[in-house]
Amino acid sequence: MTSTPDVIIVGGGLAGCLLAMRLTEARPDIKLCIAEGGPALGGNHTWSFFETDLTPAQRTWIDPLVDHRWPGYEVRFPGQAHHLSTGYRSMTSATLRAAMMERLRPAVALGTRVLSLGHDHAVLDGRGIVRAPCVIDARGGRETPGLMVAFQKFLGQEVRLVSPHGMRVPIVMDATVAQTDGYRFVYTLPLDPTRLLIEDTYYSDGGDLSAESLRARIADYARRMGWAIAEVVREEQGVLPIILAGDHDSLVTGTETSPRVGLAAALVHPTTGYSLPDAVRVAELVAARLTPGRTLTSVDVRDVVHDYSRSIWAKRGYYRFLNRMLFQAAKPTERHRILARFYRLDQGLIERFYAAGILPSDKLRIFLHMLMKPPIPVSSALACLSEASAFRAR
């Protein structure tokens, strides 16, 4: 670990790793300290994104870290199925970890518990006070009083099959399964001819996750699809926040100590919970402050994150409204009808939705589309309009 770093990044998850890589690309001479409490960087995750979520330049930068690429994806609902030609990409913890250790091994301190943080120092268990002009908190999600959330929770198993599965593209949503504990769907990525990642996923009011139940449902789904599992290679699980409402001014994003990035700053897509696109954008914005001969400070990063966070909070208010419709206006067993209706819209609008870049005309089309033979009562949908009222009533 660098003894006198220019930047300390606490947390070796996606946001912290991408930021570290982008900073060293902008300034190869920068000295980093990356303090991770766990035994390895990156955890045990698969991060996916749609090709259109990023700009061409961003895709070029992130491409060496991408494990799998597909020319499209499928969604399935009772009575309907759609194939979309939007490219889909996935990255794994193993690839991110390998890239980080190859480039930045001397800067990484694993198994290092953080005792406290300040804007110019970190107190690390066993290492004492490490000082730097820039200290960044990238330790992942935590409870945020300024947010009202529901949950996307999942358990995934990477499996090797007895025989080839025959899939060409992912099934991003298969909602033809029993609707249990909210909006349930199965997400399947074909990793090679006999290897799949199968995730049982729920848009649920509560964050509790019964691993044994989800494992059994994955096994049942595989049998239903005609797949004989030879081996479970690995398993991952997660509970992601789905933001329904909030008071942005009360969000704790590090004003009192060191700036926060990633899930710690609620920088995720409000509806999907995907965090990679925002992590890429914030890494780019912070790296842009690192001009030759200039020292990066905690204040610089705080300003970048706050400006970006305020900007996207305002732009993504409509997503939070749709989330409230999903969780508060629809019965849990009927939530899949909203997504089924959404996928009848054109592909360009769907791409803009997932890229968090919908147009005013898109917002009107989505809302009117939901009110035609509505999957939810009109009065219930209109009752979800006020974010302030929803946040106060939580």
PyMOL commands that set and color helices and strands:
alter all, ss='L'
color gray80, all
select helices_A, chain A and resi 14-26+51-53+56-65+93-107+211-224+248-250+262-265+276-288+298-315+317-329+332-342+347-354+360-371+378-382+387-392
alter helices_A, ss='H'
color red, helices_A
select strands_A, chain A and resi 7-10+32-35+46-50+68-70+73-77+80-84+88-92+108-109+114-118+121-124+128-131+134-137+147-161+171-174+183-192+195-204+229-246
alter strands_A, ss='S'
color yellow, strands_A
deselect
rebuild
show_as cartoon
